[in-house]
Amino acid sequence: MIEIKDAASKTIWDGFVAKREEANFLQSWDFYEFHLSRGKKVVRRLFYKNDKIVGAYAGVVETAKRGKYLAIAGGPLLDYKDKTLVKTVFSDVKKMGEQEKCVFVRVRPQLELSDQSLKLMKDLGLKKAPMYLSVEYAGILDLRKTEEEILAGASQGFRRKLRKAEKNDIEIKAETSDEAINEFCKLEKLHAERQKYVAFSTDFLKKQFEAFRAGNEIIIYTAKKDGEILAQNFMIFYGPEASYHYGVSSELGTKYSAAPLLHLEAMKEARKRGALRYNLWGIVGLDEKSHRFYGVSEFKRSFGCEELKYTPAHDLILKPLAYQKTKVVETVRKKIRHV
């Protein structure tokens, strides 16, 4: 008999989620505190068998002109070999989507892409989504390797940039202060103008920062030379993973090759916290040269990272007629944005 409960305790939630080997911050308690701080409706569900938690998922109800949908990124978290549990969890996912009057539920499970994972999605009645939900293709570094082993696996270009950076008298700071996030927001706007993308709002970044700071799960790493900011990394540490969530740089940052130093410092902290992997976050395929993230993907590959493809986002369609509008809009949007 499986018992289902709404989660009400950060301690109980993170006690299960953070111990899952596949988990990262996408299913953390504090990520959904961030969504709540932005006025979003949040769903957190726990599944018990014999008084022991065996599954969990958290989702946020997103409101769009074409209708509401429930987004579950990086979950549900459970043993997918347990067919009864899988059926129970996804039945509950459908129930919660219907309860929130959603057009569909979008799920991007924390499952490595395989024929079996795609078959599972199909068997559960889900259709491949027209748009991604969080990162589907990531660069991963194994933190059980030493720094020396990681550098040995990096490209010659990366090692050359690192040697250059080490000669440039660059100061690295690890901070969780209000000043650090204020500086990050300013630099992100300038970086967005230079790279021609839409910047996150200051409110969005600050609320996310504050939510993770409350749980001691975030550090902003800043590289400076002669008092000038060269680059900053917005790092999230949760359970078995350290995630390079956002990164920004100034024009000087490129000149002085500051980025490798920031990552090496973050990896040291991740090892102290017992993290098993360092997630460089999204990358795109080698053949996707027109993709706007192609350049940054090449930089991430220079670390010698392993490439992990998650099972892509799938939709559980609750209102078929209304969903057709979503499918058309998102298909066009994906093509326009080159993503």
C-alpha positions in Angstrom: 0.0 0.0 0.0 1.5 3.4 -1.1 0.5 6.4 1.0 0.7 9.9 -0.6 1.2 13.1 1.3 1.8 16.8 0.6 5.2 17.6 1.8 5.3 20.1 4.7 8.9 19.8 6.0 12.1 20.9 4.4 14.0 18.5 6.6 12.0 15.5 5.6 11.9 16.5 1.9 15.6 17.2 1.6 16.4 14.2 3.7 15.1 12.0 0.9 15.8 14.1 -2.2 19.4 15.2 -1.4 20.4 11.6 -0.9 19.3 10.4 -4.3 22.3 9.9 -6.5 20.6 11.4 -9.6 19.2 14.4 -7.9 20.2 18.1 -8.1 18.7 21.4 -7.0 15.8 21.1 -9.5 13.9 19.1 -6.9 15.3 20.8 -3.8 13.0 22.3 -1.3 14.6 25.8 -1.6 14.1 25.9 -5.4 10.3 25.8 -4.8 10.6 28.4 -2.0 12.0 30.6 -4.8 8.9 29.9 -6.9 6.7 30.6 -4.0 8.5 33.9 -3.4 7.5 34.9 -7.0 3.8 34.2 -6.3 3.7 30.8 -8.0 1.6 27.9 -6.9 3.8 24.9 -5.9 3.1 21.2 -5.6 5.3 18.9 -3.4 4.3 15.3 -3.1 5.8 12.4 -1.1 5.1 8.7 -1.5 5.5 6.3 1.4 5.6 2.5 1.6 5.7 1.0 5.1 6.4 4.4 6.6 9.5 4.9 4.4 9.7 7.6 1.7 10.1 5.8 -1.7 9.3 8.7 -4.1 8.9 12.4 -4.5 8.2 15.1 -7.0 7.9 18.9 -6.9 6.3 21.1 -9.5 5.4 24.6 -10.2 2.1 25.8 -11.8 3.0 28.1 -14.7 0.5 30.5 -16.2 0.6 31.3 -19.9 -1.9 33.0 -22.2 -2.5 29.6 -23.8 -3.4 28.0 -20.4 -1.8 26.8 -17.2 0.5 23.8 -17.0 2.4 22.0 -14.2 6.1 21.8 -14.7 8.1 19.1 -13.0 11.9 19.6 -13.8 14.3 16.9 -12.7 11.7 14.6 -11.3 9.8 12.6 -10.2 12.5 10.9 -8.1 11.9 7.2 -7.5 12.9 3.7 -8.4 11.7 3.5 -12.0 12.0 -0.3 -11.9 9.2 -0.4 -9.5 6.3 -0.5 -11.9 3.6 -0.2 -9.3 5.3 2.9 -7.7 5.8 4.5 -11.2 2.1 4.0 -12.0 1.0 5.4 -8.7 3.3 8.5 -9.0 2.3 9.4 -12.5 -1.4 8.8 -11.7 -0.9 11.4 -8.9 0.9 13.7 -11.3 -2.2 13.6 -13.5 -4.5 14.1 -10.6 -2.6 17.2 -9.4 -2.5 18.7 -12.9 -6.3 18.2 -13.2 -6.8 19.7 -9.7 -4.9 22.8 -10.8 -7.0 23.0 -14.0 -3.9 22.6 -16.2 -3.9 22.0 -19.9 -0.9 19.6 -19.5 1.8 18.5 -17.2 5.4 18.8 -18.4 7.9 16.3 -17.0 11.6 16.2 -17.5 12.7 13.2 -15.5 16.2 12.8 -14.0 16.7 9.7 -16.2 19.5 9.2 -18.7 18.2 9.1 -22.2 17.8 5.5 -23.5 15.4 3.5 -25.6 13.9 2.2 -22.4 13.3 5.6 -20.9 11.5 6.8 -24.1 9.4 3.6 -24.1 8.5 4.3 -20.4 7.3 7.8 -21.3 5.2 6.4 -24.1 3.8 3.6 -22.0 2.8 6.2 -19.4 0.8 8.1 -22.1 3.2 11.0 -22.4 4.2 12.8 -25.6 7.6 14.4 -26.4 7.2 18.1 -25.6 7.7 20.7 -28.3 9.9 22.8 -25.9 12.6 21.8 -23.4 12.1 22.0 -19.6 15.5 22.8 -18.0 18.7 21.3 -19.2 18.4 18.1 -21.3 22.0 17.8 -22.4 24.7 18.5 -19.8 28.5 18.4 -19.4 29.5 16.5 -16.2 32.8 16.3 -14.4 33.4 13.5 -11.9 34.5 15.0 -8.6 35.8 11.7 -7.4 38.8 12.6 -9.6 41.5 14.8 -8.3 42.0 18.3 -9.7 45.2 17.0 -11.4 43.2 14.2 -13.0 40.5 16.6 -14.3 43.1 18.9 -15.7 44.9 16.0 -17.4 41.6 15.3 -19.2 41.0 18.9 -20.2 42.0 20.2 -23.6 45.3 21.9 -24.3 43.4 25.1 -24.9 41.8 25.0 -21.5 45.1 24.3 -19.8 46.7 27.2 -21.7 44.0 29.6 -20.6 44.4 28.4 -17.0 48.2 29.0 -17.1 47.5 32.5 -18.6 45.0 33.2 -15.8 47.4 32.1 -13.1 50.0 34.7 -14.3 47.5 37.5 -14.4 47.3 38.2 -10.6 43.6 37.6 -10.5 41.8 37.7 -7.1 39.0 35.1 -6.6 36.3 35.7 -4.0 33.6 33.3 -2.8 30.6 35.3 -1.4 27.0 35.1 -0.3 26.6 38.8 0.4 23.9 41.2 -1.0 26.8 43.1 -2.6 27.8 40.0 -4.6 24.3 39.4 -6.0 23.9 43.1 -6.8 27.2 43.0 -8.8 26.1 39.8 -10.5 22.8 41.4 -11.6 24.6 44.5 -13.1 27.2 42.4 -14.9 24.5 40.0 -16.2 22.7 42.9 -17.9 25.9 44.1 -19.6 26.8 40.5 -20.6 23.3 40.0 -22.1 23.6 43.2 -24.1 27.0 42.1 -25.5 25.9 38.5 -26.2 22.4 39.6 -27.5 20.2 37.6 -25.2 17.3 38.6 -22.8 18.7 39.1 -19.3 16.9 37.8 -16.3 15.2 40.4 -14.2 17.0 41.6 -11.0 14.0 40.4 -9.0 14.2 36.9 -10.5 17.9 36.5 -9.8 17.8 38.0 -6.3 14.9 35.9 -5.2 16.6 32.8 -6.5 19.8 33.8 -4.7 18.0 34.5 -1.4 16.1 31.2 -1.5 19.3 29.1 -1.9 21.2 31.3 0.5 18.7 30.4 3.2 19.8 26.8 2.9 23.5 27.5 2.6 23.3 26.1 -1.0 24.7 29.0 -3.0 28.0 30.8 -3.6 28.8 33.6 -6.1 32.4 33.3 -7.2 33.9 36.6 -8.5 37.2 37.1 -10.3 38.7 40.6 -10.1 41.9 42.2 -11.3 42.9 45.6 -10.0 39.5 46.0 -8.5 37.6 45.4 -11.8 35.2 42.4 -12.1 36.2 40.0 -14.8 33.7 37.2 -14.4 31.2 35.7 -11.9 29.7 32.3 -11.5 26.4 31.6 -9.7 27.0 28.2 -8.2 24.4 26.0 -6.4 25.5 23.1 -4.2 22.8 20.5 -3.4 23.1 16.8 -2.5 25.5 14.9 -4.8 25.9 17.8 -7.3 27.4 21.2 -7.7 25.7 23.1 -10.5 27.2 25.9 -12.6 23.8 27.6 -13.0 24.7 31.0 -14.4 28.0 32.6 -15.5 28.7 36.1 -16.7 31.8 38.0 -17.7 33.0 41.4 -18.7 35.0 42.2 -21.9 38.2 42.1 -19.7 37.2 38.7 -18.4 37.8 37.2 -21.8 41.1 39.0 -22.2 42.5 37.6 -18.9 40.9 34.1 -19.1 39.4 34.3 -15.6 36.7 31.6 -16.0 38.9 28.5 -15.4 40.0 29.9 -12.0 36.4 30.3 -10.9 35.5 26.8 -11.8 38.5 25.3 -10.0 37.6 27.2 -6.8 34.0 26.0 -7.0 35.2 22.4 -7.5 37.3 22.6 -4.3 34.2 23.7 -2.4 32.1 21.0 -4.0 34.5 18.3 -2.8 34.4 19.7 0.7 30.7 19.4 0.7 30.9 15.8 -0.5 29.5 16.4 -4.0 30.1 13.6 -6.5 29.8 15.6 -9.7 30.2 19.1 -11.1 27.4 19.9 -13.6 28.6 22.5 -16.2 24.9 22.7 -17.1 23.6 22.9 -20.6 25.5 22.0 -23.8 24.4 21.5 -27.4 25.5 19.0 -30.0 28.7 19.4 -32.0 26.6 19.6 -35.2 24.4 22.5 -33.8 26.6 25.3 -34.9 23.7 27.7 -35.4 22.6 27.2 -31.8 23.1 30.3 -29.6 24.8 28.2 -27.0 27.3 26.5 -29.3 30.2 28.7 -28.3 29.7 28.3 -24.6 29.2 24.6 -25.1 32.7 24.4 -26.8 34.1 26.1 -23.7 32.5 23.6 -21.4 33.7 20.7 -23.5 37.3 22.0 -23.1 37.1 20.8 -19.5 37.0 17.2 -20.8 33.6 16.7 -19.4 31.4 13.6 -19.9 28.2 14.3 -21.9 25.0 13.3 -20.2 21.7 13.3 -22.1 18.6 13.3 -20.0 15.3 11.9 -21.2 13.8 15.0 -22.8 10.7 16.8 -21.6 7.4 15.0 -22.2 3.9 16.2 -21.8 0.9 14.5 -20.1 -1.9 16.1 -22.1 -5.0 16.9 -20.0 -6.9 19.1 -22.5 -6.2 18.0 -26.0 -7.8 20.9 -27.9 -6.2 23.6 -25.8 -2.9 21.8 -26.0 -2.8 22.1 -29.8 -2.3 25.9 -29.4 0.6 25.3 -27.0 2.2 22.9 -29.5 2.0 25.3 -32.4 3.2 28.4 -30.4 6.2 26.5 -28.8 7.3 24.9 -32.0 7.5 28.3 -33.7 9.2 29.9 -30.7 11.8 27.2 -30.5 12.7 27.7 -34.2 12.9 31.5 -33.8 15.1 31.3 -30.7 17.5 28.7 -32.3 17.2 26.5 -29.2 
